[in-house]
Amino acid sequence: MRYWVWLLAFGGVLAVQHRADIQDWLNPPAPIVVPAGFQAVLYATAWCPYCAKARKLLNARKIPYREYDIEKSAEGLAQYERLNGHGIPVLVIKDKVIHGFDAAEINAALESL
């Protein structure tokens, strides 16, 4: 009997600690969609040199994109976190999410547009 009590208590503690993950599993957030009129979304900061490279690449290819500064935009930060952002830049092209600056991967995703 004591075993089950401890097991239930441990399960309750785990459920409390991971309630956000459980909530996302029960009610998954809506996918990030590239807004109409744009072909990409860039999650970046003003000071990041790799973000600047991503901007330069998109501008050179004349790709219309929406940029969110994750340090200044609460909406951008929330979307970045939903994408499991773990560094910058994060680029969404169509349904492809690219973490970090990788010119070859970005160009390959742009070819699918």
DSSP file (Angstrom, degrees, kcal/mol; ACC not computed):
  #  RESIDUE AA STRUCTURE BP1 BP2  ACC     N-H-->O    O-->H-N    N-H-->O    O-->H-N    TCO  KAPPA ALPHA  PHI   PSI    X-CA   Y-CA   Z-CA
    1    1 A M     >        0   0    0      0, 0.0     4,-1.6     0, 0.0     3,-0.3   0.000 360.0 360.0 360.0 -44.4    0.0    0.0    0.0
    2    2 A R  H  >  +     0   0    0      1,-0.2     4,-2.4     2,-0.2     5,-0.2   0.850 360.0  61.0 -62.5 -32.9    2.8    2.4    0.9
    3    3 A Y  H  > S+     0   0    0      1,-0.2     4,-2.3     2,-0.2    -1,-0.2   0.920 104.6  47.3 -58.1 -45.8    4.4    1.7   -2.4
    4    4 A W  H  > S+     0   0    0     -3,-0.3     4,-2.6     2,-0.2    -1,-0.2   0.855 109.7  53.2 -67.0 -35.9    1.3    3.0   -4.3
    5    5 A V  H  X S+     0   0    0     -4,-1.6     4,-2.5     2,-0.2    -1,-0.2   0.939 111.8  45.0 -64.0 -46.4    1.2    6.1   -2.2
    6    6 A W  H  X S+     0   0    0     -4,-2.4     4,-2.6     2,-0.2    -2,-0.2   0.897 113.0  51.3 -64.6 -39.3    4.8    7.0   -2.9
    7    7 A L  H  X S+     0   0    0     -4,-2.3     4,-2.4    -5,-0.2    -2,-0.2   0.913 111.7  46.5 -64.1 -43.8    4.3    6.2   -6.6
    8    8 A L  H  X S+     0   0    0     -4,-2.6     4,-2.3     2,-0.2    -2,-0.2   0.899 112.8  50.0 -65.1 -40.7    1.2    8.5   -6.8
    9    9 A A  H  X S+     0   0    0     -4,-2.5     4,-2.2     2,-0.2    -2,-0.2   0.922 112.0  47.7 -63.7 -43.8    3.1   11.3   -4.9
   10   10 A F  H  X S+     0   0    0     -4,-2.6     4,-2.4     1,-0.2    -2,-0.2   0.912 111.8  50.2 -63.5 -42.8    6.0   11.0   -7.2
   11   11 A G  H  X S+     0   0    0     -4,-2.4     4,-2.4     1,-0.2    -1,-0.2   0.882 109.7  51.7 -62.1 -39.0    3.7   11.0  -10.3
   12   12 A G  H  X S+     0   0    0     -4,-2.3     4,-2.2     2,-0.2    -2,-0.2   0.904 109.1  49.5 -64.5 -41.8    2.0   14.1   -8.9
   13   13 A V  H  X S+     0   0    0     -4,-2.2     4,-2.4     2,-0.2    -2,-0.2   0.926 112.2  48.2 -62.7 -44.7    5.3   15.9   -8.4
   14   14 A L  H  X S+     0   0    0     -4,-2.4     4,-1.9     1,-0.2    -2,-0.2   0.901 109.9  52.5 -62.3 -40.7    6.4   15.1  -12.0
   15   15 A A  H  < S+     0   0    0     -4,-2.4    -1,-0.2     1,-0.2    -2,-0.2   0.898 110.9  47.2 -63.3 -40.2    3.0   16.2  -13.3
   16   16 A V  H >< S+     0   0    0     -4,-2.2     3,-1.1     1,-0.2     4,-0.2   0.921 112.8  48.8 -66.8 -43.5    3.4   19.6  -11.6
   17   17 A Q  H 3< S+     0   0    0     -4,-2.4     3,-0.2     1,-0.2    -1,-0.2   0.816 121.1  35.2 -66.5 -30.6    6.9   20.1  -12.8
   18   18 A H  T 3X S+     0   0    0     -4,-1.9     4,-2.4    -5,-0.2    -1,-0.2  -0.010  77.0 122.8-113.8  28.3    6.1   19.3  -16.4
   19   19 A R  H <> S+     0   0    0     -3,-1.1     4,-2.8     1,-0.2     5,-0.2   0.852  73.8  54.4 -62.3 -34.5    2.6   20.8  -16.6
   20   20 A A  H  > S+     0   0    0     -3,-0.2     4,-2.3    -4,-0.2    -1,-0.2   0.920 110.4  46.2 -65.4 -41.7    3.5   23.0  -19.5
   21   21 A D  H  > S+     0   0    0      2,-0.2     4,-1.8     1,-0.2    -2,-0.2   0.892 113.9  48.7 -65.4 -39.3    4.7   20.0  -21.5
   22   22 A I  H  X S+     0   0    0     -4,-2.4     4,-2.6     2,-0.2     5,-0.2   0.904 110.5  51.2 -66.1 -41.4    1.6   18.1  -20.6
   23   23 A Q  H  X S+     0   0    0     -4,-2.8     4,-3.0     1,-0.2    -2,-0.2   0.911 110.3  49.0 -62.3 -42.6   -0.6   21.1  -21.6
   24   24 A D  H  < S+     0   0    0     -4,-2.3    -1,-0.2     1,-0.2    -2,-0.2   0.851 111.9  49.8 -65.2 -33.4    1.2   21.3  -24.9
   25   25 A W  H  < S+     0   0    0     -4,-1.8    -2,-0.2    -5,-0.2    -1,-0.2   0.909 116.1  41.0 -71.2 -41.6    0.7   17.6  -25.5
   26   26 A L  H  < S+     0   0    0     -4,-2.6    -2,-0.2     1,-0.3    -3,-0.2   0.890 134.3  20.6 -72.8 -39.8   -3.0   17.8  -24.6
   27   27 A N  S  < S-     0   0    0     -4,-3.0    -1,-0.3    -5,-0.2    -2,-0.1  -0.750  86.2-153.9-129.3  82.8   -3.6   21.0  -26.5
   28   28 A P        -     0   0    0      0, 0.0    -3,-0.1     0, 0.0    -4,-0.1  -0.284  24.1-110.0 -61.7 140.3   -0.8   21.4  -29.1
   29   29 A P        -     0   0    0      0, 0.0     3,-0.1     0, 0.0    -5,-0.0  -0.304  40.4 -92.3 -66.8 154.2   -0.1   25.0  -30.0
   30   30 A A        -     0   0    0      1,-0.1     3,-0.1     3,-0.0     0, 0.0  -0.370  50.3-101.3 -63.4 144.0   -1.0   26.1  -33.5
   31   31 A P        -     0   0    0      0, 0.0     2,-0.4     0, 0.0    -1,-0.1  -0.301  38.5-100.0 -66.0 153.3    1.8   25.8  -36.0
   32   32 A I        -     0   0    0     47,-0.1     2,-0.4    -3,-0.1    47,-0.0  -0.621  43.4-162.0 -73.4 126.8    3.8   28.9  -36.9
   33   33 A V        -     0   0    0     -2,-0.4    62,-0.1    -3,-0.1     3,-0.0  -0.923  22.5-117.9-115.1 136.1    2.5   30.0  -40.3
   34   34 A V        -     0   0    0     -2,-0.4     3,-0.1    60,-0.3     4,-0.1  -0.604  43.7-113.0 -69.6 123.8    4.4   32.4  -42.5
   35   35 A P    >   -     0   0    0      0, 0.0     3,-1.9     0, 0.0     5,-0.1  -0.173  37.4 -88.2 -61.0 152.3    2.1   35.5  -42.8
   36   36 A A  T 3  S+     0   0    0      1,-0.3     3,-0.1     3,-0.1    -3,-0.0  -0.310 115.6  30.3 -58.5 140.1    0.5   36.3  -46.2
   37   37 A G  T 3  S+     0   0    0      1,-0.3     2,-0.3    -3,-0.1    -1,-0.3   0.282 108.1  85.9  91.2 -10.0    2.7   38.5  -48.3
   38   38 A F    <   -     0   0    0     -3,-1.9    -1,-0.3     1,-0.1    27,-0.2  -0.838  56.7-161.4-118.7 158.6    5.9   37.0  -46.9
   39   39 A Q  S    S+     0   0    0     25,-3.4    55,-0.8    -2,-0.3     2,-0.3   0.485  76.7  21.0-112.7  -8.3    7.9   34.0  -47.8
   40   40 A A  E     -aB  65  93A   0     24,-0.9    26,-2.4    53,-0.2     2,-0.4  -0.982  59.3-142.2-153.7 160.8    9.8   33.6  -44.6
   41   41 A V  E     -aB  66  92A   0     51,-2.1    51,-2.9    -2,-0.3     2,-0.5  -1.000  17.0-160.2-128.4 130.6    9.9   34.6  -40.9
   42   42 A L  E     -aB  67  91A   0     24,-3.0    26,-2.9    -2,-0.4     2,-0.6  -0.951   5.5-162.7-115.5 124.5   13.2   35.4  -39.2
   43   43 A Y  E     +aB  68  90A   0     47,-3.2    47,-2.0    -2,-0.5     2,-0.2  -0.936  40.3 130.3-104.3 117.5   13.5   35.3  -35.4
   44   44 A A  E     -a   69   0A   0     24,-2.6    26,-2.4    -2,-0.6    27,-0.4  -0.781  49.3-117.1-150.5-175.9   16.6   37.3  -34.5
   45   45 A T        -     0   0    0     -2,-0.2     3,-0.4    24,-0.2     6,-0.1  -0.912  28.5-117.7-132.3 164.2   18.2   40.1  -32.4
   46   46 A A  S    S+     0   0    0     -2,-0.3    -1,-0.1     1,-0.2     6,-0.0   0.810 111.2  46.6 -71.1 -30.2   19.8   43.4  -33.5
   47   47 A W  S    S+     0   0    0      4,-0.0    -1,-0.2    -3,-0.0     5,-0.0   0.560  82.9 109.2 -91.7  -9.6   23.3   42.5  -32.2
   48   48 A C     >  -     0   0    0     -3,-0.4     4,-1.7     1,-0.2     5,-0.1  -0.552  52.5-158.6 -78.1 121.0   23.6   39.0  -33.7
   49   49 A P  H  > S+     0   0    0      0, 0.0     4,-1.7     0, 0.0    -1,-0.2   0.832  94.6  52.4 -67.6 -30.6   26.2   38.7  -36.5
   50   50 A Y  H  > S+     0   0    0      2,-0.2     4,-2.1     1,-0.2     5,-0.1   0.834 106.1  53.9 -73.6 -31.2   24.6   35.5  -37.9
   51   51 A C  H  > S+     0   0    0      2,-0.2     4,-2.6     1,-0.2    -1,-0.2   0.903 106.9  52.2 -64.6 -40.8   21.2   37.2  -37.9
   52   52 A A  H  X S+     0   0    0     -4,-1.7     4,-2.6     1,-0.2    -2,-0.2   0.890 108.4  50.8 -61.7 -39.5   22.8   40.0  -40.0
   53   53 A K  H  X S+     0   0    0     -4,-1.7     4,-2.4     2,-0.2    -1,-0.2   0.899 109.7  50.0 -64.2 -40.2   24.1   37.3  -42.4
   54   54 A A  H  X S+     0   0    0     -4,-2.1     4,-2.5     2,-0.2    -2,-0.2   0.924 111.5  48.4 -64.2 -44.0   20.6   35.8  -42.6
   55   55 A R  H  X S+     0   0    0     -4,-2.6     4,-2.9     1,-0.2     5,-0.2   0.934 111.6  50.2 -58.7 -46.6   19.1   39.2  -43.4
   56   56 A K  H  X S+     0   0    0     -4,-2.6     4,-2.5     1,-0.2    -2,-0.2   0.897 111.1  48.7 -61.2 -41.9   21.7   39.9  -46.0
   57   57 A L  H  X S+     0   0    0     -4,-2.4     4,-1.9     2,-0.2    -1,-0.2   0.932 113.4  46.1 -64.3 -46.3   21.1   36.5  -47.7
   58   58 A L  H  <>S+     0   0    0     -4,-2.5     5,-2.8     1,-0.2     4,-0.3   0.909 114.9  47.4 -63.9 -41.5   17.3   37.0  -47.8
   59   59 A N  H ><5S+     0   0    0     -4,-2.9     3,-1.0     3,-0.2    -2,-0.2   0.895 109.8  52.9 -66.6 -39.7   17.7   40.6  -49.1
   60   60 A A  H 3<5S+     0   0    0     -4,-2.5    -1,-0.2     1,-0.3    -2,-0.2   0.861 112.3  44.9 -63.5 -35.4   20.2   39.5  -51.7
   61   61 A R  T 3<5S-     0   0    0     -4,-1.9    -1,-0.3    -5,-0.2    -2,-0.2   0.434 112.3-123.9 -86.9   0.9   17.7   36.9  -52.9
   62   62 A K  T < 5 +     0   0    0     -3,-1.0    -3,-0.2    -4,-0.3    -2,-0.1   0.895  52.3 162.1  56.8  44.6   14.9   39.5  -52.8
   63   63 A I      < -     0   0    0     -5,-2.8     2,-0.4    -6,-0.1    -1,-0.2  -0.853  38.4-131.9 -95.6 118.6   12.8   37.2  -50.4
   64   64 A P        +     0   0    0      0, 0.0   -25,-3.4     0, 0.0   -24,-0.9  -0.568  38.7 172.3 -70.4 127.5   10.1   39.1  -48.6
   65   65 A Y  E     -a   40   0A   0     -2,-0.4     2,-0.5   -27,-0.2   -24,-0.2  -0.952  33.8-131.2-138.2 155.6   10.3   38.2  -44.9
   66   66 A R  E     -a   41   0A   0    -26,-2.4   -24,-3.0    -2,-0.3     2,-0.4  -0.913  26.7-156.5-104.0 130.5    8.8   39.1  -41.6
   67   67 A E  E     -a   42   0A   0     -2,-0.5     2,-0.5   -26,-0.2   -24,-0.2  -0.914   9.4-167.6-113.8 136.9   11.4   39.7  -38.8
   68   68 A Y  E     -a   43   0A   0    -26,-2.9   -24,-2.6    -2,-0.4     2,-0.9  -0.988  16.0-145.7-117.1 124.0   10.8   39.5  -35.1
   69   69 A D  E >>  -a   44   0A   0     -2,-0.5     4,-2.3   -26,-0.2     3,-1.5  -0.816  12.9-155.6 -84.2 110.5   13.4   40.8  -32.7
   70   70 A I  T 34 S+     0   0    0    -26,-2.4    -1,-0.1    -2,-0.9   -25,-0.1   0.619  90.0  55.4 -70.3 -10.5   13.0   38.3  -29.9
   71   71 A E  T 34 S+     0   0    0    -27,-0.4    -1,-0.3     1,-0.1   -26,-0.1   0.646 119.7  29.6 -89.8 -16.8   14.3   40.7  -27.3
   72   72 A K  T <4 S+     0   0    0     -3,-1.5     2,-0.6     1,-0.2    -2,-0.2   0.584 109.9  67.8-116.8 -16.1   11.8   43.4  -28.2
   73   73 A S     X  -     0   0    0     -4,-2.3     4,-2.5     1,-0.2     5,-0.2  -0.930  52.2-167.6-116.7 115.6    8.7   41.5  -29.3
   74   74 A A  H  > S+     0   0    0     -2,-0.6     4,-2.4     2,-0.2     5,-0.2   0.898  95.9  50.4 -64.3 -39.9    6.7   39.5  -26.9
   75   75 A E  H  > S+     0   0    0      2,-0.2     4,-2.2     1,-0.2    -1,-0.2   0.918 111.5  48.1 -63.2 -43.7    4.8   37.9  -29.8
   76   76 A G  H  > S+     0   0    0      1,-0.2     4,-2.6     2,-0.2    -2,-0.2   0.897 111.5  49.6 -63.7 -41.5    8.1   37.1  -31.5
   77   77 A L  H  X S+     0   0    0     -4,-2.5     4,-2.5    -8,-0.2    -2,-0.2   0.905 110.0  51.1 -64.6 -41.5    9.6   35.6  -28.4
   78   78 A A  H  X S+     0   0    0     -4,-2.4     4,-2.0     2,-0.2    -2,-0.2   0.916 112.9  45.3 -62.4 -43.2    6.5   33.4  -27.8
   79   79 A Q  H  X S+     0   0    0     -4,-2.2     4,-1.4     2,-0.2    -2,-0.2   0.908 111.3  53.4 -66.0 -41.1    6.6   32.1  -31.4
   80   80 A Y  H  <>S+     0   0    0     -4,-2.6     5,-2.2     1,-0.2     3,-0.3   0.911 109.8  48.0 -58.4 -44.3   10.4   31.5  -31.0
   81   81 A E  H ><5S+     0   0    0     -4,-2.5     3,-1.7     1,-0.2    -1,-0.2   0.870 107.0  55.7 -66.9 -36.7    9.8   29.5  -27.9
   82   82 A R  H 3<5S+     0   0    0     -4,-2.0    -1,-0.2     1,-0.3    -2,-0.2   0.794 104.8  54.4 -64.6 -26.5    7.1   27.4  -29.6
   83   83 A L  T 3<5S-     0   0    0     -4,-1.4    -1,-0.3    -3,-0.3    -2,-0.2   0.326 119.8-113.9 -85.9   8.1    9.6   26.6  -32.3
   84   84 A N  T < 5 -     0   0    0     -3,-1.7    -3,-0.2     1,-0.2    -2,-0.1   0.906  42.9-160.9  57.9  43.3   12.0   25.3  -29.5
   85   85 A G      < +     0   0    0     -5,-2.2    -1,-0.2     1,-0.1     3,-0.1  -0.326  24.1 168.9 -57.3 130.0   14.4   28.1  -30.3
   86   86 A H        -     0   0    0      1,-0.3     2,-0.2    -3,-0.1    -1,-0.1  -0.231  64.6  -8.5-138.0  44.6   17.8   27.3  -28.9
   87   87 A G  S    S-     0   0    0     13,-0.0    -1,-0.3     3,-0.0    13,-0.2  -0.762  89.2 -51.3 144.9 169.9   19.9   30.0  -30.5
   88   88 A I  S    S+     0   0    0     -2,-0.2    13,-0.3    11,-0.1   -44,-0.1  -0.937  94.3  36.1-129.0 153.3   19.6   32.7  -33.1
   89   89 A P        -     0   0    0      0, 0.0    11,-3.3     0, 0.0     2,-0.4   0.622  59.9-178.4 -78.5 162.6   18.7   33.1  -35.9
   90   90 A V  E     -BC  43  99A   0    -47,-2.0   -47,-3.2     9,-0.2     2,-0.4  -0.999   9.8-168.0-120.4 128.7   15.7   30.9  -36.4
   91   91 A L  E     -BC  42  98A   0      7,-2.7     7,-3.3    -2,-0.4     2,-0.6  -0.963  11.0-160.7-123.4 131.3   14.3   31.0  -39.8
   92   92 A V  E     +BC  41  97A   0    -51,-2.9   -51,-2.1    -2,-0.4     2,-0.5  -0.959  11.4 177.6-112.6 119.8   10.9   29.6  -41.0
   93   93 A I  E >   -BC  40  96A   0      3,-2.6     3,-2.6    -2,-0.6     2,-0.4  -0.975  68.2 -46.8-123.4 115.0   10.6   29.1  -44.8
   94   94 A K  T 3  S-     0   0    0    -55,-0.8   -60,-0.3    -2,-0.5    16,-0.0  -0.497 124.3 -27.1  57.0-115.9    7.3   27.6  -45.7
   95   95 A D  T 3  S+     0   0    0     -2,-0.4     2,-0.5   -62,-0.1    -1,-0.3   0.243 116.5 105.4-109.1  11.6    7.0   24.7  -43.2
   96   96 A K  E <   -C   93   0A   0     -3,-2.6    -3,-2.6    13,-0.1     2,-0.5  -0.812  54.8-157.4 -96.9 128.9   10.8   24.3  -42.8
   97   97 A V  E     -C   92   0A   0     -2,-0.5     2,-0.5    -5,-0.2    -5,-0.2  -0.926   6.6-166.5-107.3 124.7   12.4   25.5  -39.5
   98   98 A I  E     -C   91   0A   0     -7,-3.3    -7,-2.7    -2,-0.5     2,-0.5  -0.954   5.1-157.2-116.3 118.7   16.1   26.3  -39.7
   99   99 A H  E     -C   90   0A   0     -2,-0.5    -9,-0.2    -9,-0.2   -11,-0.1  -0.841  63.5  -2.0 -95.8 124.0   18.0   26.8  -36.4
  100  100 A G  S    S-     0   0    0    -11,-3.3     2,-0.7    -2,-0.5    -9,-0.2  -0.113 102.0 -57.1  86.0 171.9   21.2   28.9  -36.8
  101  101 A F        +     0   0    0    -13,-0.3     2,-0.3   -11,-0.1   -50,-0.1  -0.822  59.2 156.2 -95.5 115.5   22.7   30.3  -39.9
  102  102 A D     >  -     0   0    0     -2,-0.7     4,-2.7     1,-0.1     5,-0.2  -0.858  23.2-165.2-137.5  98.8   23.4   27.7  -42.6
  103  103 A A  H  > S+     0   0    0     -2,-0.3     4,-2.8     1,-0.2     5,-0.2   0.863  88.6  51.0 -56.4 -41.1   23.6   29.3  -46.0
  104  104 A A  H  > S+     0   0    0      2,-0.2     4,-2.2     1,-0.2    -1,-0.2   0.918 112.8  45.1 -64.5 -43.1   23.3   26.0  -47.9
  105  105 A E  H  > S+     0   0    0      2,-0.2     4,-2.2     1,-0.2    -2,-0.2   0.895 114.3  49.1 -67.9 -39.7   20.3   24.9  -45.9
  106  106 A I  H  X S+     0   0    0     -4,-2.7     4,-2.4     2,-0.2    -2,-0.2   0.936 112.2  48.0 -64.6 -46.1   18.6   28.3  -46.3
  107  107 A N  H  X S+     0   0    0     -4,-2.8     4,-1.6    -5,-0.2    -2,-0.2   0.886 110.4  52.0 -62.8 -38.6   19.2   28.3  -50.0
  108  108 A A  H  X S+     0   0    0     -4,-2.2     4,-0.7    -5,-0.2    -1,-0.2   0.910 111.3  47.2 -64.4 -40.8   17.9   24.7  -50.4
  109  109 A A  H >< S+     0   0    0     -4,-2.2     3,-0.8     1,-0.2     4,-0.2   0.883 110.0  53.2 -66.8 -37.6   14.7   25.8  -48.5
  110  110 A L  H >< S+     0   0    0     -4,-2.4     3,-1.4     1,-0.2    -1,-0.2   0.814  99.5  62.7 -67.4 -29.1   14.3   28.9  -50.7
  111  111 A E  H 3< S+     0   0    0     -4,-1.6    -1,-0.2     1,-0.3    -2,-0.2   0.786  96.0  60.8 -65.5 -25.8   14.6   26.7  -53.8
  112  112 A S  T <<        0   0    0     -3,-0.8    -1,-0.3    -4,-0.7    -2,-0.2   0.547 360.0 360.0 -80.2  -5.5   11.3   25.0  -52.7
  113  113 A L    <         0   0    0     -3,-1.4    -1,-0.2    -4,-0.2    -2,-0.1   0.501 360.0 360.0 -72.4 360.0    9.4   28.3  -52.8
